[in-house]
Amino acid sequence: MAERRFVIVGNGAAGTTAAEELRKLDPSGRITLIGLEPYPLYNRVSLPRVLQGRLAPERTLLRTVEWHAQRGIDLRLETEAAALHVAERTLELSTGEALPWDALLIATGGRPRRLGVPGDDAPNVLHFQTLDDTRRLLEAAAEARARSGAEARAVVIGGSFIAYELTEGFVQQGLRVTWLMRGDRFLRRVLPPEAGELVDAIAGERGVEVVHNEEVARVVVRDGLAVAVETKSGRRYPCDLVGAGVGLEMYTAWLAGSPVPLEDGAVRTDERLSTGIEGVFAAGDVARFFDPIIGRRHRMGTWDNALMHGRVAARNMLGAGEVYREVPTYSSPLFDSNISVLGMTPEDHPGLEAVTRVDAAARTARTLFFLEGRLAGAVLIGAPRGRKRLLELVKSGEPVAAAEREALLKGE
Ligand SMILES: Cc1cc2nc3c(=O)[nH]c(=O)nc-3n(C[C@H](O)[C@H](O)[C@H](O)COP(=O)(O)OP(=O)(O)OC[C@H]3O[C@@H](n4cnc5c(N)ncnc54)[C@H](O)[C@@H]3O)c2cc1C
């Protein structure tokens, strides 16, 4: 049989894992791995530690170019996939080269959404997605300190994880930080108000000014640099630097004109990560996949999901027909504390019943989400006690009796 040709677009966690798994299972297939960025796989989850000055940028690298060569994986860096031709079964690169494929994986992730207001293109309005973004953020923080000394100030915009990471990073870089969010609390679609108050208290202890219910109207630019953020309520927040964390848009523009199905800008797949087009799969952040645990499609933006998707997609590119069945999890530091999210949350499933227990003195908040008497998900602030048991319960779908519910809430 002729050797099979596998093409993977995107060399992040999902794409690189898929390439590795393909090589393990098919020693002779031709594997081409394409990536826009100039680096082999690096750990995005470690970027916040780089921004905090606790890790050197090069320590995030997880693979080398040689690692790919040794495995016969043709890694093409700084290379852009420009169009997918399904009838011809080729991938067109921006150089015009056409790569033939027998199976293709879309693992392109996303890029930060711009603020979409006047002034958002000033060079000190920055995002946080790549290693190069992180380097720019460090430079901009140093410039801000050089300009304004101890008064140097950053404004962070957004109510989700990346905005939090920017806030903490800037605090560690010695900047005064104002954190603006549109909603009335951090993760407003996931956390109940009491847990949001706890996050404000934790941020406040680190000197962060948290401002809710503020929507950005424009970035005020003077002499080519952002000097303030103005909100729709008419307030003005002076700054030396702006960090924007307002979500991702998926890298799917290159699929326009192809029959690959898109939903909310992401690639729609079934529970086997297949797009429904023979031989074409999607994995990681870019995939809006059918999740049999919750019985609906959703998109996950987590490292573990990207790794596990990469493995399953590779096996299915080889014809395994494997169903992806994992409870989604996300875990992140939260200043000196920690936040863990698992399973379904009201963000994906607004009808969930939520029960919360906050212990302000211990700085913990535990929220459990139930659907028809079964545990569907949880968010834990503070030590994630009993997380393993929670994961088992979500996965098994067993009914949870009242006494056990109480114990789970207390973390017993
Ligand atoms: C600062 C930060 C902190 C995070 N912290 C956590 C955390 O604590 N826990 C957690 O679980 N997750 C965290 N995440 C999320 C996690 O990093 C992502 O979910 C994961 O990296 C997604 O992997 P992926 O392979 O799907 O996509 P990506 O890692 O985004 O890789 C996709 C690659 O494809 C490339 N690409 C796009 N279009 C093209 C094209 N047309 N041609 C060629 N290449 C293309 C992109 O440039 C990119 O390099 C964090 C993310 C960031 C940015």
The ligand as an SDF file (V2000), in Angstrom:
LIG
                    3D

 53 58  0  0  0  0  0  0  0  0999 V2000
   -1.8390   33.1510   28.4200 C   0  0  0  0  0  0  0  0  0  0  0  0
   -2.6000   31.8550   28.3860 C   0  0  0  0  0  0  0  0  0  0  0  0
   -2.7880   31.1200   29.5420 C   0  0  0  0  0  0  0  0  0  0  0  0
   -3.4870   29.9180   29.5180 C   0  0  0  0  0  0  0  0  0  0  0  0
   -3.6490   29.2060   30.6830 N   0  0  0  0  0  0  0  0  0  0  0  0
   -4.2670   28.0180   30.6480 C   0  0  0  0  0  0  0  0  0  0  0  0
   -4.3890   27.2230   31.8330 C   0  0  0  0  0  0  0  0  0  0  0  0
   -3.9730   27.6430   32.9390 O   0  0  0  0  0  0  0  0  0  0  0  0
   -4.9860   26.0100   31.7330 N   0  0  0  0  0  0  0  0  0  0  0  0
   -5.4680   25.5430   30.5420 C   0  0  0  0  0  0  0  0  0  0  0  0
   -6.0080   24.4360   30.4960 O   0  0  0  0  0  0  0  0  0  0  0  0
   -5.3900   26.2710   29.4100 N   0  0  0  0  0  0  0  0  0  0  0  0
   -4.7990   27.5050   29.4270 C   0  0  0  0  0  0  0  0  0  0  0  0
   -4.6960   28.2320   28.2820 N   0  0  0  0  0  0  0  0  0  0  0  0
   -5.3460   27.7280   27.0430 C   0  0  0  0  0  0  0  0  0  0  0  0
   -4.4640   26.6960   26.3180 C   0  0  0  0  0  0  0  0  0  0  0  0
   -3.1760   27.2000   26.1860 O   0  0  0  0  0  0  0  0  0  0  0  0
   -5.0950   26.4010   24.9460 C   0  0  0  0  0  0  0  0  0  0  0  0
   -6.3750   25.8510   25.1490 O   0  0  0  0  0  0  0  0  0  0  0  0
   -4.2540   25.4260   24.1040 C   0  0  0  0  0  0  0  0  0  0  0  0
   -2.9390   25.8940   23.9750 O   0  0  0  0  0  0  0  0  0  0  0  0
   -4.8970   25.2350   22.7380 C   0  0  0  0  0  0  0  0  0  0  0  0
   -4.0760   24.4390   21.9280 O   0  0  0  0  0  0  0  0  0  0  0  0
   -4.3910   24.2740   20.3640 P   0  0  0  0  0  0  0  0  0  0  0  0
   -3.3370   23.3520   19.8500 O   0  0  0  0  0  0  0  0  0  0  0  0
   -5.7990   23.9420   20.1460 O   0  0  0  0  0  0  0  0  0  0  0  0
   -4.2030   25.7420   19.7280 O   0  0  0  0  0  0  0  0  0  0  0  0
   -2.9720   26.7190   19.7430 P   0  0  0  0  0  0  0  0  0  0  0  0
   -2.0520   26.4250   20.8570 O   0  0  0  0  0  0  0  0  0  0  0  0
   -3.5730   28.0770   19.6610 O   0  0  0  0  0  0  0  0  0  0  0  0
   -2.1640   26.3920   18.4070 O   0  0  0  0  0  0  0  0  0  0  0  0
   -2.6520   26.6870   17.1350 C   0  0  0  0  0  0  0  0  0  0  0  0
   -1.4990   27.1000   16.2410 C   0  0  0  0  0  0  0  0  0  0  0  0
   -1.9840   27.1400   14.8880 O   0  0  0  0  0  0  0  0  0  0  0  0
   -1.3980   28.2590   14.2430 C   0  0  0  0  0  0  0  0  0  0  0  0
   -2.2080   28.6420   13.0580 N   0  0  0  0  0  0  0  0  0  0  0  0
   -3.3740   29.3190   13.0390 C   0  0  0  0  0  0  0  0  0  0  0  0
   -3.8050   29.4840   11.7610 N   0  0  0  0  0  0  0  0  0  0  0  0
   -2.8750   28.9070   10.9690 C   0  0  0  0  0  0  0  0  0  0  0  0
   -2.7520   28.7640    9.5600 C   0  0  0  0  0  0  0  0  0  0  0  0
   -3.6820   29.2290    8.7000 N   0  0  0  0  0  0  0  0  0  0  0  0
   -1.6570   28.1410    9.0830 N   0  0  0  0  0  0  0  0  0  0  0  0
   -0.7080   27.6380    9.9200 C   0  0  0  0  0  0  0  0  0  0  0  0
   -0.7900   27.7440   11.2830 N   0  0  0  0  0  0  0  0  0  0  0  0
   -1.8620   28.3630   11.7900 C   0  0  0  0  0  0  0  0  0  0  0  0
   -1.4050   29.3100   15.3280 C   0  0  0  0  0  0  0  0  0  0  0  0
   -0.5200   30.3660   15.0080 O   0  0  0  0  0  0  0  0  0  0  0  0
   -0.9850   28.4950   16.5540 C   0  0  0  0  0  0  0  0  0  0  0  0
    0.4080   28.4810   16.6760 O   0  0  0  0  0  0  0  0  0  0  0  0
   -4.0120   29.4440   28.2940 C   0  0  0  0  0  0  0  0  0  0  0  0
   -3.8320   30.1850   27.1120 C   0  0  0  0  0  0  0  0  0  0  0  0
   -3.1210   31.3770   27.1480 C   0  0  0  0  0  0  0  0  0  0  0  0
   -2.9150   32.1690   25.8710 C   0  0  0  0  0  0  0  0  0  0  0  0
  1  2  1  0
  2  3  1  0
  2 52  2  0
  3  4  2  0
  4  5  1  0
  4 50  1  0
  5  6  2  0
  6  7  1  0
  6 13  1  0
  7  8  2  0
  7  9  1  0
  9 10  1  0
 10 11  2  0
 10 12  1  0
 12 13  2  0
 13 14  1  0
 14 15  1  0
 14 50  1  0
 15 16  1  0
 16 17  1  0
 16 18  1  0
 18 19  1  0
 18 20  1  0
 20 21  1  0
 20 22  1  0
 22 23  1  0
 23 24  1  0
 24 25  2  0
 24 26  1  0
 24 27  1  0
 27 28  1  0
 28 29  2  0
 28 30  1  0
 28 31  1  0
 31 32  1  0
 32 33  1  0
 33 34  1  0
 33 48  1  0
 34 35  1  0
 35 36  1  0
 35 46  1  0
 36 37  1  0
 36 45  1  0
 37 38  2  0
 38 39  1  0
 39 40  1  0
 39 45  2  0
 40 41  1  0
 40 42  2  0
 42 43  1  0
 43 44  2  0
 44 45  1  0
 46 47  1  0
 46 48  1  0
 48 49  1  0
 50 51  2  0
 51 52  1  0
 52 53  1  0
M  END
$$$$
